[in-house]
Amino acid sequence: MQFVLLASLTWLGADGPVTQRALADHAETDPMMTSQVLRVLEGLGLVERLPHPTDGRARALSVTAAGRELANRAVVAVEACDAVFFAALGDQAAGFSAGLRLLRTAGRPA
Protein backbone atom coordinates (compact mmCIF):
# COMPACT_ATOMS: atom_id res chain seq x y z
CA MET A 1 0.00 0.00 0.00
CA GLN A 2 2.94 2.32 0.62
CA PHE A 3 3.91 2.07 -3.05
CA VAL A 4 0.38 2.81 -4.26
CA LEU A 5 0.00 5.88 -2.06
CA LEU A 6 3.49 7.23 -2.69
CA ALA A 7 3.19 6.77 -6.46
CA SER A 8 -0.32 8.25 -6.48
CA LEU A 9 0.75 11.25 -4.43
CA THR A 10 3.73 11.81 -6.71
CA TRP A 11 1.44 11.81 -9.75
CA LEU A 12 -1.38 13.86 -8.20
CA GLY A 13 1.02 16.36 -6.63
CA ALA A 14 2.26 17.44 -10.04
CA ASP A 15 -1.03 19.37 -10.42
CA GLY A 16 -0.90 21.16 -7.05
CA PRO A 17 -1.76 20.55 -3.42
CA VAL A 18 -3.27 17.17 -2.57
CA THR A 19 -5.42 16.50 0.48
CA GLN A 20 -5.48 13.18 2.26
CA ARG A 21 -9.09 12.72 1.16
CA ALA A 22 -8.22 13.34 -2.50
CA LEU A 23 -5.37 10.83 -2.26
CA ALA A 24 -7.60 8.19 -0.65
CA ASP A 25 -10.28 8.77 -3.29
CA HIS A 26 -7.78 8.48 -6.13
CA ALA A 27 -6.15 5.34 -4.73
CA GLU A 28 -9.54 3.90 -3.71
CA THR A 29 -8.28 3.27 -0.19
CA ASP A 30 -9.91 3.62 3.20
CA PRO A 31 -9.22 7.13 4.58
CA MET A 32 -8.19 5.80 8.03
CA MET A 33 -5.78 3.29 6.51
CA THR A 34 -4.47 6.02 4.21
CA SER A 35 -3.76 8.17 7.25
CA GLN A 36 -1.86 5.36 8.96
CA VAL A 37 0.28 4.66 5.89
CA LEU A 38 0.96 8.38 5.41
CA ARG A 39 2.25 8.56 8.99
CA VAL A 40 4.74 5.81 8.17
CA LEU A 41 5.80 7.51 4.92
CA GLU A 42 6.15 10.80 6.78
CA GLY A 43 8.28 9.12 9.44
CA LEU A 44 10.53 7.77 6.69
CA GLY A 45 10.98 11.27 5.28
CA LEU A 46 9.18 10.44 2.03
CA VAL A 47 6.09 12.60 2.55
CA GLU A 48 5.38 15.81 4.42
CA ARG A 49 2.18 17.48 5.52
CA LEU A 50 2.04 21.23 5.01
CA PRO A 51 -0.62 23.88 5.59
CA HIS A 52 -3.09 23.81 2.67
CA PRO A 53 -2.84 27.05 0.69
CA THR A 54 -6.61 27.57 0.32
CA ASP A 55 -8.27 25.45 3.04
CA GLY A 56 -7.26 26.40 6.56
CA ARG A 57 -8.71 23.17 7.97
CA ALA A 58 -6.85 20.83 5.63
CA ARG A 59 -3.26 19.77 5.30
CA ALA A 60 -1.60 19.51 1.92
CA LEU A 61 0.45 16.41 1.26
CA SER A 62 3.76 16.73 -0.51
CA VAL A 63 6.31 14.17 -1.65
CA THR A 64 9.84 14.99 -0.54
CA ALA A 65 12.77 14.79 -2.96
CA ALA A 66 13.70 11.42 -1.42
CA GLY A 67 10.10 10.24 -1.80
CA ARG A 68 9.94 11.32 -5.43
CA GLU A 69 13.21 9.57 -6.24
CA LEU A 70 12.06 6.38 -4.52
CA ALA A 71 8.64 6.48 -6.20
CA ASN A 72 10.22 6.93 -9.63
CA ARG A 73 12.58 3.98 -9.08
CA ALA A 74 9.73 1.84 -7.74
CA VAL A 75 7.47 2.61 -10.71
CA VAL A 76 10.23 1.55 -13.11
CA ALA A 77 10.74 -1.69 -11.16
CA VAL A 78 7.01 -2.47 -11.00
CA GLU A 79 6.55 -1.78 -14.71
CA ALA A 80 9.47 -4.10 -15.52
CA CYS A 81 7.93 -6.86 -13.38
CA ASP A 82 4.55 -6.32 -15.04
CA ALA A 83 6.11 -6.59 -18.49
CA VAL A 84 7.72 -9.93 -17.64
CA PHE A 85 4.67 -11.31 -15.82
CA PHE A 86 2.10 -10.32 -18.45
CA ALA A 87 4.28 -11.21 -21.45
CA ALA A 88 2.75 -14.69 -21.42
CA LEU A 89 -0.56 -13.14 -22.51
CA GLY A 90 0.92 -11.99 -25.81
CA ASP A 91 -1.83 -10.73 -28.13
CA GLN A 92 -4.45 -11.40 -25.45
CA ALA A 93 -3.10 -8.70 -23.10
CA ALA A 94 -5.57 -6.03 -24.26
CA GLY A 95 -8.56 -8.33 -23.78
CA PHE A 96 -7.28 -9.42 -20.39
CA SER A 97 -6.92 -5.79 -19.28
CA ALA A 98 -10.42 -4.98 -20.54
CA GLY A 99 -11.80 -7.93 -18.60
CA LEU A 100 -10.09 -6.79 -15.40
CA ARG A 101 -11.50 -3.28 -15.82
CA LEU A 102 -14.97 -4.76 -16.29
CA LEU A 103 -14.64 -6.87 -13.14
CA ARG A 104 -13.35 -3.87 -11.19
CA THR A 105 -16.42 -1.79 -11.99
CA ALA A 106 -19.02 -4.58 -11.89
CA GLY A 107 -21.54 -4.07 -9.16
CA ARG A 108 -20.51 -0.52 -8.35
CA PRO A 109 -23.26 2.04 -8.05
CA ALA A 110 -23.58 4.23 -11.12
N, C-alpha and C positions, 0 to 999 in steps of 0.2 A: 504494500500500500504506500510505503514511503516513496517508491519510484513513481507511482501514478500521480501522487499529489505534487511531488517536486517537479516532474515533467510538465504537468498541467499548469502549475503556477508559473513556471518559466515561460510557457507559451502564452498564457493569458496575460501575464505581466507586461508583455511587449506592447500591449494596447493601453496601459495605464494602471492605476491602482486596482487591486483585487481584494475584495472582502472574503472573509472565511466562508460566508454563505455562498458567494458566487463560485468559489473554488469547489465547495461540496456539491453544488448543483451541477457544475461542469463535469466533475469526476463521478457523479452519481454515487456519492458516499454519504454515510450518515454524518450529520453535522457534529455530533459529540465525538465520534471516532476520528473525524477530521481534525478536531481540536486537539485530541490526544496525540495524534501523529505529528501535527504541527509543533507541539511542544517539544517532541523529540528532535525534529528537524531544526528547531530554533536552538536547542541545547547543543546540537552538533555544529552550530554556526553556519547552517545552510540556508536558513530562512530568518527574516526579522519581521517584527510587527512594528509598524510606525503609525503615527496619527494619520487618520484619513483626511485628505485635503478638503473634502466637501461635506463630510458627515462626521460631526463631532462625537457621535456615539460609537462610531465604528473604528476599527483598526485596519490599516492597509497592510497587506502582506507583500513582502518583497523578497526575492531570491538574492542571496549574497553572491559575490563573485565566485566564491568557492562552490556554492550551490549550483550556480549556472554551469560552471566547468564540469562538475560531477554529473549534472543532468544531461549535458551534451554528450559526455562519454558514455553514460548509461544508455541513452537513446540509440547511439551507434551500435553498442553491444547487443541490445535487445533486437534491433532491426536485423543484425547479422544472424542471430539465433533464429529469428522468424524465417528468414530467407532459407536457411538450411532445413528447418523443420517442415516448412510448407512446400519445399521443392518437390516432394513426392506427389503433390497434387497435380503438378504440370499444368496442362490446359484446363483442368477443372478448378483451378484456384479461384477464378472469378465467381463461378457458381457456388462454390463452398462459402465464400465471403458473403454472397447475397443471402444464402441460406442462414448463416449466423446472424446477419442483420435482421432477417425476418423473425427468427426465434427470439432475438433480444427485445423486439417491440411487440411480440404477440401477447395479447392479454393486457396490455397497458391501456389505461383510459385515454380516450382521444382528446 
